[in-house]
Amino acid sequence: MALVIADRVRETSTTTGTGTLTLAGAVPGFQTFSTAIGNTNTCYYTIVNGSEFEIGLGTVAAGTLARTTVLRSSNAGSAVNFSAGSKDVFGTYPADKSVLGSTAKTLGGVGYGDGNSLAFTSAGTSGQVLTSAGAAAPTWAAPGGGFTSMSISTSSGTFTIPTGITTMKVTVVGAGGGGGGYNNGGTGGSSSVASGTQTISTISGAGATGGLGSNTTWATTNNGGIGSGGTLNIKGGAGTGGVSNGGQYITGTGGSSFLGGGGCGTYTGAAADGGVYGGGGGGGQTGQGGGGGGTAIKYLTSLTPGNTLTVTIGTGGVAGTGGPGAGVGGAGVVIFEY
């Protein structure tokens, strides 16, 4: 059974009373209900007999029209007890069922089907979206699925889960290694987010190893730190090695982390420190640059607002001593997005 709207549907009937009409055939130039609407389907109809009238939803069968639901009539909206005479019976589209019908509309409201007719929601507020309520009327709500706030931790401590927040994205970056001078640079400290009153699996960004000093036997090495415990774990970039070639001295550059660039080395003066958020320090003299800190990224769910997480921020590796100054590794960072 389907609701069908069709043009040029008109018949006559001599049926009296409040029951199903027996249809007498199409008026010239029009179609029968069975042909245009189809048996077992429903349609909107109008019946007119002098001053008597009825508008409703009817069910079509072979040669008949059942008056299933009365919408409006000369009998105060109830089924009309039609008197004798030839009735005009035709398909229609009631005004209150149309988009431009008589249903009250609110500026900013949205039309929806309530099972019988077209209804309209109230107006939402700026920025809200319309959400389904299943078979009930749709409602306005704030959009979900995106982050609107960010908290950046650059020192160790606790983070309190904000009110109303049950999911968060956490990015943890370890500290960069110090650049090598004559002696090796120091290793950067690891950063982490671990359980406080909220229980989670620890998310960690390992600190990077310091750059080799110019007094060290060179070896091929990637001294970047690596993340662990994240959905995505990223290894920091390696510091480049310094060389002395025929009196031409090239100093090492610090490796980059996911968020911080490495420092530039120098043979005379002071090398650049690693960029904030885990960049490796630049090498001094012919020392190697420190590695970039490792990064771990994870999406936390089922959090309880008001609970705490323990935050540890790694300290940048110290610069290698001796000769022209090497750069210090950049400190780590933890970023919460919610």
ZITA-V257823 format. One line per field, one symbol per residue. ss: DSSP state (H for helix, E for strand, C for the rest). psi: psi as a letter, one per 40 degrees, with the letter a starting at -180 (. if undefined). burial: # if it has 9 or more other ideal C-beta (glycine too) atoms within 8 Angstrom, else .. A space follows every 50 residues. Layout:
ss: ???
psi: ???
burial: ???
This chain:
ss: CCECCCCCEEEEECCCECCCEECCCECCCCECHHHHCCCCCEEEEEEEEC CEEEEEEEEEECCEEEEEEEEEECCCCCCCCECCCCEEEEECCCHHHCCC CCCCCCCCCCEEECCCCEEECCCCCCCEEEEEECCEEEEEEECCCCCCCE EEECCCEEEECCCCCCCEEEEEECCCCCCCCCCCCCCCCCEEEEECCCCC CCEEECCCCCCCCCCCCCCCCCCCCEEECCCEEEECCCCCCCEEECCEEE CCCCCCCCCCCCCCCECCCCCCCCCCCCCCCCCECCCCCCCCCCEEEEEE CCCCCCCEEEEECCCCCCCCCCCCCCCCCCCCEEEEEC
psi: hihhhiifhhiiiehiaeahhhieiiiheiiidddddhieiiihihhhgb ehihhahihhaheihhgdhhdiieffeihhghiiihihhiiigideeidf aehhhhheihiiheddahiiiihaiheiihiifbeihiiiiiiieiieih hhheiiaihhhiheheiihhhhhiiiiiihbdiiiihiiiiihihbehhi hhhihiiiiiiiieeihiihiheiiiiieidhhhhiiiiiiiihhfehhh iiiiiiaddhiiihiidhahiiiiiifeiiiiiibfiiiiiiiihhhihh ifihhdiiihhhhiiiiiiiihaihiiiiiiaihhhh.
burial: ...#.#..#######.....###..#...#####.##...#######.#. .##########..####..##.#.#...##.#....#####..#.###.. #.#..#..#..#....#####..#...#.#.......#.#.......... ..#.....#.#...#.##############################.#.# .#############........########..##########.#....## ##########.######...############################.# ..#.#.##############.#################
